[in-house]
Amino acid sequence: MGTLDGQELPDRSPLRFHKRLPGYEETPLVSAPGLADALGVGKVLVKDESSRLGLPAFKVLGASWAVYRALEERLPEGAFEDWETVEELKEKLESLRPLDLVAATDGNHGRALARVARLLGLGAKIFVPEGMAAARREAIAGEGAEVIVVEGTYDEAVERSAAEEDERGLVVSDMSWPGYERIPSWVIEGYSTMLWEIDDELERRKEASPDLVVVQIGVGAFAAAVTRHFRGPHTSRRPKLLGVEPADAACLLRSVEEGRIVSVPGPHHSIMAGLNCGRPSLVAWPIVSRAIDVLVAMDDEPAHEAVRLMAASSVVSGETGAAGLGGLLWLLRGVSSGDQREQQEEARRALGVNRESRVLLFNCEGATDPDAFRRLVGGGRASS
Ligand SMILES: Cc1ncc(COP(=O)(O)O)c(C=O)c1O
């Protein structure tokens, strides 16, 4: 692999790895004419990650690949050269036990890491902010992890988890800070699986690549994967990129405005729980800060409407999963007043969206709060 901003260029190694995990299946790329009508564009495709390797979000792709690479480093060279099944992989880890995989999480990354730990016969220690919904905490504990509640925000939980790195603790965070960069960059690499799947599916359908890609932003690792895939020096594709953040945790937008990484202090209360992060990831920053065309800081309300619209197109999402659609709806409708209206107009011009545009959205998380989902859409199926 070559490098991009010090990181390896995307290749298919993570996809080949994920295909060997139990339960691997390509997730659907849904064509949603109802959403295209609502947005006034030519076509909308939704990469539906509401069920990925048995979990309700895409994040296990990053956690599993980063764990794999980090474990490989703790073993003699060549140890991972020949394995086909997870059972075979597990046997290769004997000399490392006892070992805990450790992370802080606002939900999905920690649950995913705990699942990977269980799969590999390792322990898991997951640090969570005190404000996390009980259902999310229970889902992590349900994977067999030790859950440690930290008084404070997600960012404080990250700090606490970082102290656990030693012979018996392997910190696998999707957040990155000075001196902790390689593992988070592997997390970003791991997310590429869903992007290769999109390319392959479009190829099978003989369809063109999207003109606009919308991505939800927490610490920016997911957005970094999307940016590398669609806009790196290895590709001639140049879709426009729109990033969506919650208004009170718009850490990437604030950092871009300042021209350097800054924190947005918590507590962050958005209903888009997976996006409640107060500081961009150090390794994501150089990739996303230059390449994303428009960043939107969005209130919760458009996310609710987006959940309903997604459901009407048979895509089951929670507010985080629907946030990309919510951000785009908010921009294209231009219902605000004053300064906000000017910003919306400028953003629309920068994105160049028209009736022919082909838009790619990610349903990055299913409806993980079934009661909230039913209240919003009135019945129907939810993810667990
Ligand atoms: C479901 C979901 N979508 C999107 C994101 C945002 O990803 P990132 O934090 O890499 O920006 C997260 C983060 O946890 C998430 O859980």
The ligand as a Tripos MOL2 file, in Angstrom:
@<TRIPOS>MOLECULE
LIG
   16    16     1     0     0
SMALL
NO_CHARGES

@<TRIPOS>ATOM
      1 C1        -23.4310    4.8970   14.0930 C.3       1 LIG1
      2 C2        -22.3700    5.9080   13.9880 C.ar      1 LIG1
      3 N1        -22.3080    6.6690   12.8920 N.ar      1 LIG1
      4 C3        -21.3760    7.6030   12.7420 C.ar      1 LIG1
      5 C4        -20.4290    7.8300   13.7160 C.ar      1 LIG1
      6 C5        -19.4070    8.8800   13.5140 C.3       1 LIG1
      7 O1        -18.1780    8.3210   13.2120 O.3       1 LIG1
      8 P1        -16.8360    9.1200   13.6030 P.3       1 LIG1
      9 O2        -16.8310    9.2250   15.0950 O.co2     1 LIG1
     10 O3        -15.7640    8.2960   13.0540 O.co2     1 LIG1
     11 O4        -16.9530   10.4510   12.9540 O.co2     1 LIG1
     12 C6        -20.4560    7.0570   14.8830 C.ar      1 LIG1
     13 C7        -19.4600    7.2550   15.9270 C.2       1 LIG1
     14 O5        -19.4270    6.6060   16.9390 O.2       1 LIG1
     15 C8        -21.4520    6.0820   15.0310 C.ar      1 LIG1
     16 O6        -21.5430    5.3320   16.1260 O.3       1 LIG1
@<TRIPOS>BOND
     1     1     2 1
     2     2     3 ar
     3     2    15 ar
     4     3     4 ar
     5     4     5 ar
     6     5     6 1
     7     5    12 ar
     8     6     7 1
     9     7     8 1
    10     8     9 2
    11     8    10 1
    12     8    11 1
    13    12    13 1
    14    12    15 ar
    15    13    14 2
    16    15    16 1
@<TRIPOS>SUBSTRUCTURE
     1 LIG1         1 GROUP 0 **** ****
